Amino acid sequence: MKVIDQHWEWVIQPPKDILQIMERCARTCYKSEEKITDGSAEKLIRNLIRKGHEAMIEFGVDPVVKITTNRGVTHEGVRHRPCSFAQESTRYVNYDNDNMEFIRPVWWNESTKTQQALWMEGMRNSELIYIDLMRNGWSAEKARDVLPNALKTEINIKANYREWRHIFGLRCSKAAHPQIRHIMKSILSDFYVKIPVVFDDIAERFFTVDEMEFLGHTRNEYING
């Protein structure tokens, strides 16, 4: 049994010219291609978002992220309908080799030592019962009934930029579960750094002034690097 921290990685990163791609598509609607200049994309996309005309930011290669988290988080994530998902399956993955992993809760701290010990006991018990069921003839898809939400899972999520805005708006708020809020704010920070304009207003809602200043420096280094 292992306890690991949740994390994520890019599978398909947004291209650096994503704003230009969106602009070319948007200007088709108005037949204003002649207005394209070096700095016109940022101004146009910012204006479209301000007006709520977000259909144009659906264009471009959809980014894909791979998240390693617990199954409770993914149960919430897959509720976002305009997405594509590819997730580790407990029906087919066999955890009967002492290779079971659980995701550490983000709220663990020095004041939760007693609860941490109880949590660890619960995870270990579920692992032992799962292994016993497997060794007594149950298949993985049956033995999984005893596995908890804290079980580590991996999920690939593909969505267009408009839907990512919606996801971040819901899952980064204080009303969201702390585990999903933690991972989504981490993903949002990189979207903000690598995609100017499109996520600026979302980031400003959920990051402090100091965090925004740090992300701004990181963005400049990314753009200029």
C-alpha positions, -999 to 999 in steps of 0.1 A, spaced: 0 0 0 12 35 -9 -1 69 -2 7 95 -29 -1 131 -37 -25 139 -66 -8 155 -96 -14 161 -133 5 165 -166 -2 177 -201 -10 151 -228 -17 177 -255 -5 213 -247 -21 244 -263 -1 257 -292 15 291 -287 -5 305 -316 -39 294 -302 -52 330 -300 -43 335 -337 -62 303 -346 -93 315 -327 -90 349 -343 -89 335 -378 -120 315 -371 -138 344 -355 -131 368 -383 -147 345 -408 -180 354 -392 -175 391 -399 -153 387 -430 -127 410 -414 -96 390 -421 -79 421 -434 -78 434 -398 -54 407 -387 -22 422 -374 5 411 -349 -14 422 -319 -50 419 -331 -58 384 -318 -54 393 -281 -76 423 -284 -103 405 -304 -105 375 -281 -105 397 -250 -135 416 -265 -154 384 -274 -150 371 -238 -161 404 -223 -193 403 -245 -200 366 -236 -194 355 -272 -174 324 -262 -182 302 -292 -151 313 -309 -128 301 -282 -140 265 -289 -117 265 -319 -82 251 -320 -66 219 -309 -84 208 -277 -60 205 -248 -58 172 -230 -46 167 -194 -39 135 -174 -49 137 -138 -38 113 -111 -62 117 -82 -88 97 -63 -120 82 -76 -142 107 -57 -127 135 -77 -132 118 -110 -168 110 -101 -173 148 -101 -151 155 -131 -170 131 -155 -202 150 -149 -189 177 -174 -208 165 -205 -189 182 -234 -157 164 -225 -140 132 -236 -126 109 -208 -103 79 -207 -99 65 -172 -81 37 -155 -107 9 -150 -112 -10 -118 -130 -37 -138 -98 -47 -156 -69 -35 -135 -58 -61 -110 -46 -47 -77 -38 -81 -62 0 -76 -61 4 -52 -32 5 -23 -57 -26 -5 -45 -22 33 -42 -43 58 -23 -44 96 -27 -34 117 3 -61 142 13 -50 178 7 -64 188 41 -39 167 61 -19 187 86 -3 184 120 -37 188 137 -52 158 120 -29 130 132 -56 110 148 -78 112 117 -49 103 95 -42 71 115 -79 61 112 -78 69 75 -47 48 70 -63 19 88 -94 21 66 -73 20 34 -52 -9 46 -83 -29 56 -100 -23 22 -68 -34 5 -65 -66 26 -102 -75 20 -98 -69 -18 -68 -92 -19 -86 -119 1 -116 -117 -23 -93 -120 -53 -75 -150 -38 -108 -167 -30 -120 -166 -66 -135 -132 -72 -125 -113 -104 -113 -77 -103 -146 -63 -114 -163 -80 -84 -137 -74 -58 -137 -37 -66 -169 -33 -46 -148 -29 -14 -125 -2 -28 -129 33 -14 -131 67 -31 -95 74 -20 -82 48 -44 -57 63 -69 -69 66 -104 -57 82 -137 -80 100 -161 -73 118 -194 -97 148 -200 -101 164 -233 -123 195 -236 -123 227 -257 -112 260 -241 -148 272 -235 -156 241 -215 -123 244 -195 -135 279 -185 -168 263 -173 -149 235 -154 -126 260 -137 -154 283 -128 -172 255 -109 -143 234 -96 -120 262 -84 -146 279 -62 -148 277 -25 -180 257 -28 -161 229 -46 -147 198 -27 -112 207 -15 -95 178 -33 -109 187 -67 -104 225 -61 -67 218 -53 -60 200 -85 -81 222 -107 -64 254 -94 -30 238 -102 -42 231 -138 -58 266 -141 -25 282 -132 -8 265 -162 -36 273 -185 -33 310 -175 4 309 -181 3 293 -215 -29 308 -229 -31 346 -227 -65 363 -224 -88 332 -224 -84 324 -187 -74 358 -173 -108 366 -157 -111 331 -143 -77 332 -127 -84 366 -112 -114 351 -94 -95 324 -77 -59 335 -71 -46 361 -47 -28 393 -58 5 377 -49 -3 345 -68 -13 365 -98 19 384 -97 39 352 -96 19 337 -125 24 369 -145 62 365 -142 59 329 -152 38 338 -182 63 363 -194 91 338 -191 71 313 -210 62 337 -238 97 351 -241 114 318 -237 
